[in-house]
Amino acid sequence: MKKALFIFLVLVFLPYAIFAVSNAKVNGQKEIVITQLPADIVFTCDLAQAGNKLAFEYFVDMDMDGKVSQLEEIIDFFYVTDGIGWIRDSENPDNDFAGDETAVDGKLKITTTIEQQEVLIPSGIFGLMKVTDEDGSSDMVKIKIQITPQPPFIQGKVTNAVNGNPIQNAFIVAEKQDESVFGVTDVNGDYVIAVTNGTYQVVAMEFPMQNFQMSDTASVTVANN
């Protein structure tokens, strides 16, 4: 009786234990840091079942807690179906649609290249790639772009106005007309943001604002000599 009961429980609960998107990785890892661009990345995962469609959502981890919450900013969204390959535009690769590079087998593999102009995540901040299967199950991987900016750039330091201590993980926003560029301070309160020529309004802030108020705005003009 005990053996029969055990088999019954396994048969009942096995689908709930196994059939979910799982094992999502980028370059074989749950978390990667990219230090040079362009960079080739390989996304892999196991689906709930063969033939399923997977939704991809890319977020900027605005509060830097490693979780997708209401504070995060979504920057991209698309679907990939098991066994349906890439749709290529021979005249303009930027119009390509990502697809599965394996058969209809309950597994996904997508190989792509991240170019400098495609990076929408501020340097030093994790991007969260959340994937959701048709059954509602989800998994996530983290990607951080940590590239040393090349001139021209804006650099500076953020400190506590009261005691002068450096502030880590402060957001820096540099705005010029319709263009916004973001950065984040390191452990020493220092930041470097790659920009183009022009006059920017620069402000430092905590996100979400809990301990500090937004800094005064500074005007910075960047021009190649």
N, C-alpha and C positions, 0 to 999 in steps of 0.2 A: 504493500500500500504506500509506503513512504517513497519508494522509487517511482511509482506511477504518479504520485502527487508532484514529485520533483520535475518529472518530464512535462507534466501538464503546465506547471508554472513557467518553465523555460519556454514552451511553445507560446504561451500567452504574452509574456513580457519581452521576449526576444526582439520583436519588431520595434518596440519602444526603446530598447536599449541600443540597437544597432542602426536602425534606419533613420539617419539624420546626417546633414552635412557635417563633415569632420575632417580632421587632419589637414586643414588649410595651412599652406606654407608658401613662402616666397624664397626662392633659392634654397629650399630645404629647411628654412628657419621660420619661426613664428614672428621674429623681430629682426629687421636688418637695418644697417646704417650704410647709406651710399655716400662715398667720399669723392667720387669722380664721375663726371658725365661726358658723353652719353654712357648709360649703363644698361646692360641686358638683364632682365629679370624673368624668372620662370615661376608662374603661379600654378600650384597643384592642390587638389583636394579630392575627397571622396564624397559623392552625392548620396542622398537618401535612397535613390534607386536609379537604375539606368533610364536614360531618356529625359530626366528632369531638367527644368530650366532654373538657372541660378541668377539671382539679382546681385549685382555689385554696387556698393555705395562707398564713395571715398569721402572721408571727413578730415578736417583739420582739427587736431586735438587742442582746442582753444584753451581749456583749463588744465591741460597737461596732466590728466589723471589716468590716462590709458584706457578710458572707457568712452563709449558713445552715449552722450547725454543731450539734453535740449540745448546746451550751450555750444555744441559743436557746429561747425559750418560745413555743409555738404558742398563738394566741388565737382563731383562727377557721379554719373549713374548710368548703368547699362545692364543688359541681360546677355547671358551665354547659355546655349542649350547643348546638352550632352550629345556629342557626335556630329554637331553642325560646325563646320570649319570656318575659317576666316573668310570674310567678303572683302576682296581686294579691289582698289581703284588704281589701275595701272598708270593713270595720268597724274594722280595726286594721292600719295600714300597717306596723307593726313586724313583722308576720307575713309580709310580702312575701318572695318568693323571687326573687333576681336572675336575669335571663335575657338572652339575646342579642337585640340590637335590630336586627340585620341578617338577611338571608336565609341559607339554607343555602349558604354561598359560601366556606367556609374562612377566614372572618374573624369576629372577635367585637368587639362594641361594647356596653359596659355603662355607663350613666349613673346615678349615684346621688348622694345628699347625705349628708355626714358631719355628724351633730349632736353637740353637746357631750357629751350623755349616752352617746353610742356610742363615745367615744374610750377605748380600752383601752391605748394606747401612751403611756408617760410623756412629758411635754413635754421636748423636746430630744433625744429618742432616735429613731433611725430604726426604722420598721416595715418589714419585708421581706415583700413579696408575691411568693411563688413560685408559678408556674403550670406545671403538668405535663400534657402531651398524652398521648393514648392510646398513642403509640409510645414513650413514656418520655422524650422530649426535654423540656427545661424552659427557662424564662426567668424573669427577675425584675425588679421595679421597687422603688424605695425611696420611702417616704412619711414625712416628719417633721412632727409637730405642734409648732409653736413659738408657743404662745399665751401672752400675758402673763396670769398668774393674777389673778383678781379676789378681793377679800376675801370671806370670811375665808380666810387662808392661813398657812402656817408658812414662815418664812424663816430662813436662817442661813448659816454659812460653814464649810467643811471645810478644815482645815490639817494639815500634817505635824506630829505631836506632838513631833518631835525638833528641827526647824529652823524651824517656823512658816510654811513656804511653803504657798501655797494649792494644793489638789489638784483638778485638773480631771477630769471624768467619773467622780466618785465617785457611787455609788448612794445615795439617801436613801430609807429605808423608814419610813413612819409608819403605825402600826397602832393600831386602836381596835376592840376586840371582834372581830367577824368582818370588819371592813373594813381593807383595806390600800391605801395610796396611795403612789405612787412618784415620785421626781424624780431629777435628775442635776445635778451642779455645773457651772458654766461655767468659763471660763479663769481667773477670779479666785477660784474655789472657792465662789462664792455659789450658793444655790439658793432657789427659791420654789415651794411646793406648795399648790395649791388644796385645801381641805378643808371639811368641815362642822363644826358645833360639837361639842365633846366633848374628852376627854382622850386624847392619843396618846402612844405610846411611839415615840421617834424614834431611829434608828440610821443611821450612815454606814458603807458598806462598799465594797470594791473587788470587781468581778466580772469574771472569776474572781479570787480572792484570790491575788496573786502577790508583791506588794511591801508591802502593808499589812495589818494586822489590823483586824478590825471595831472600831468605836468603842464607847465606853460608851453605854448607853441613857439618853436624856434624856426626861423626862416633860413634855409640853407640853399645856396646857389652852387650848382655843379657844372663845371665846364672843362673840357680838355684843353691843355696848354699846347 
